Amino acid sequence: MSTDWYSGMIQTMQLNGKAERTQEAYARAVRMLGEFHGKAPDRVSQEELGDYFLHRRNESGWSPSTLRICYAGVRFYFENVLQREWPLLKILKSQREQRLPSVLSVDEVRRVLSRVLTSHNRAFLTTVYSCGLRLKEALHLEVSDIDSAPDRMMIHVHRGKGAKDRYVPLPASTLGTLRVHWATHRNPKLIFPAMGRGGSSAPTATTPMAISSVQGALRQALVSSGIRKRRVSVHTLRHSYVTHLLEAGVNIRAIGRYMGHADLETTMVYLHLT
């Protein structure tokens, strides 16, 4: 099957400001459509497109969240790359799953972080939790993002979801953790640079630590701490941050700003967890 469609789609998504992970997911959805019919995606007819969606829904048994990504990626390709205004694309809808996020208690967070074996991973996961950051936001933190002035104490997040800038409070204890960690490598730009063997690459690295490194460190810490909750990931630390702020009585609108939520309803989901 030809892949001529791929470069055009990637370029269009970049112009549209889609995040890298969104680009990957959308391109995968279109590639799977083409592979299903054994032809280039731009040769798929509207009837074949409908057959594909029904097959994935009824035969493959895809979950609502998987279908939603499939619909979004294919719709983007046909509407924005091929400029096709098919009625089918207007009616696509997948029921949203109403699953509450998994969270850890304050004690469980402390237990997990205390079981992280390597200091750089412990510093990273501590920052994710104490500042409510997304995984990639924390990975790409730079020295210049930290405002440690006594009357400020904030982190400037300017590589967040949807390219939205925001400021989040920086606890004094986290600032101390970051300073100790940075002193181990003194990279002039990155706070969490790729370490390399024995940390030798960190001082001059131009890329952040690998995602697999911090994810693996968290999995090992969960096993070691004996916590058996389902669906716990690095993002669970961010969910836990919101829940613990709500439990402490912090204003929900302020929390929404810290989290970078586009609307209050997203933050209000966490009220069910408190």
N, C-alpha and C positions, 0 to 999 in steps of 0.2 A: 504494500500500500504506500502510495506517495506521501511524503511529509511536507510537501510544498505549503500546505495550509499553516504549518506551525509558526514559521517566522512572522507571517502576517498577523497572526493572532497575538503573539507575544508583543510585537510592536504596538498593536492597538491597545493592549492592556497596559503597557507602560505609559502610553500617552494618556490613558484614562486614570493613571495613578494607582493602579492595583498593586497591592503588596506582593512581594516575591512568592510567599506561600499561596496566596490566592491565584497567582499566575500558574503555579504548578498544578493546583487542584483543578482549575478550569481547563487547562490544556489536557490533563489526564482524562477529564470527562469527555472531551471531544475526540481524543484518540480512541477511547473505548467504544464510542459510537461508530467510528470508521471501521474498527476491527470487527465489530459485531456484524456489520453488513458487508465486510470485505471490499470496501471501496473508499476512496477519499471522502472525507466528511462533506465537502462542498457538492458532492454528487448525490447525497442522500435526499430523498424527496420528503415532503411534508407527511405523506402517508407512512413512509418507512420510519420517520422520526416518531410518529405516534405509536407504531408497533414496538419500537425499541423501548419507549418509556413504559408501555404496558407490560412488556416482558420483564423489565427490571422490577417493576412494582409487584406483579402477580406471580412470576415464575422464579426470579432470582430472590425475591423477598427482601429487597433492600430496605433499610430502616428509613424513617422520614428524614433524618439528618443527612444520610447519604444521598437520598433522592433530591434533597434541596440543593446540594452542591452540584449534582448532575444537571438539574434543571437550570441553575444559574450559569454554569459554564457553557452549556449548549446554547442557551438563549443569548448569552453575550456574543458567542461566535456568529450565530446566524443573523442577529439584529445589527451588530456593530461592525463585523468584519465583512459579511456577505451582503449586508443591507437588505435583508429579506423581512418583510412584514407579514408573516404567516399568522393566521388567527390562532393556530395551536399554541404558539409561543405566548399568547396573551392570557391563556386560561390555566397555564401550569401552576399548580399549587401543591405543596406537600404539608401535611399536618405537622405542626411543631410538637416535639416531644416535651412534656412537662416534667422533666427530671430535675430535681434540685441538686445543686453541686455538692460534692463531698467536701466536708471540712474537718479540720482537726481542732481539738480543744487547745487552750494555751499550754496546758501541761504536756499534751501529746507533741505539740510543736517543739517544746523544749527538749523532750526526750529524743525526738528524731534528730534535731540539730546537734545534740550532744554526741550522737553516734556517727556523725559524718567523719570519716577517717582523715581526709586531707584538708589542710587549713584553707587552701584556696577555694575548694568546693563549699566548705563550711561558711566562709565569708560571703560567697555568692548567694547561697540559699538563705542565709541570715538577712541579707539585703533585700532579696525578693520578698520575704515575709514582712519584715519591719517597715517596708516602704510600699508594699502592695504592687510590685512591678510585674509586668509580663516577662516571660523568660527572655525573649529577644531584647526587650528594653533594658534589662539588667546586663545582658551580655555585652551590649554596645555602649554601656556607660563610659563616659570620658572624664578625665580629670577636670576639665573645664565645666562639666555639668554640676559639680558640687559647689554649692554656696554655703560655706561654713561660717559666715559672719554671725556673731552671737545673736544679732537681731533678725536674722533670716533663717538659717538652718533649713535649707531646701535643696531638693534635687530637681534640676531642669530636665524633664523628659521631652526630647524633641525628635525621637525616632519611634514614637508610639503608633498604635493602630490607627489607620486612617490619616496618617501624617499630621496628627493633632498634637500641638505642644501643650504641656501642662507642668505644673509644679507640685511636688509632693513633699510633705514634711519629712525632715531627716532627723531621727532620734539621735541624741548625743552618743549613746552607746554604739549605734551603727556607724556614726562618723569615726569613732575610735577603732572599730573593726576594720573599716575601709583604710584608714591610715596605716594600721599595722600591716594589712595585706599589701598595700601599695609599696610599702617600704621593703618588701621582699623582692620586688622586681624593678621598681622605679621606671616603668615604661612612661615616656613623656606624654602619651596620649591616652591609652586604654587603662581602665582600672582592672579589668579582667582579661588580660591578653592570653593568647595561646601559650601554654607553659612549655611544651616540648619536653624532651627527656631530661628529667632532673631539674626542670625549670630553667634550663639554659637559654631557651628561645624567648622567654618572657620580656626581657628588657628591650628587645628590638622588634618584637612581633607587631605586625600591622593588622592582624585578625584576632578576634576574641576567642575564648575557650570554646571547645567543641560542645554542642548541645548534648551529645551522647555522654560526655564526661559528667556533667551535672545530673543528668537523668539517672545514670548508673549509680552515682554516689547517693542519690536519694533512695533508690530502690534498695541498695545495700543497708542504708540506715533504717529503713522501714522494717526490714527483716530482722535486723539486730535489735531494734527496740520492741519487737513483738507486736506491733500494731497491725491489725488484720483488716482494716477498712478497705472497701472496694474503691476502685477508680481514683486512687491517690496518685497525683503527679506533681510536678513543680508548680503547675497552675493552682493546685489545691492550696498552696501557701498563700496565694493571692486571695482566694476565696476565704480562707481563714482570717486573713487580715481584715477584710470588710466585716465579717461576722463579729470579730472581737472588738472592732471600733463601735459597732452598733450596740453591743452588750455593754460597752463602757459609757454609752450615752452621747457619743459624738453625733452632731447634726447630720442627718441623712443627705442633705444637699451638699454639704461640705465633703462627705465621703464620696459622693458621685463625681465631684470635681477632682478629687485625688485619684480616683480610678480612671478618669477619662471617659466616663459613660456619657453617651450622647443624650440620653433621656433618663428621667427619674425612675421610670418603671423598671429599668434594668437593675438599678440599685435596690429597689423595693423587693425584688425576689429574695434578697438575703434576710428580710424580716421574718420569713418562714423558718429560718434556721436558728433564730435567737430564742 
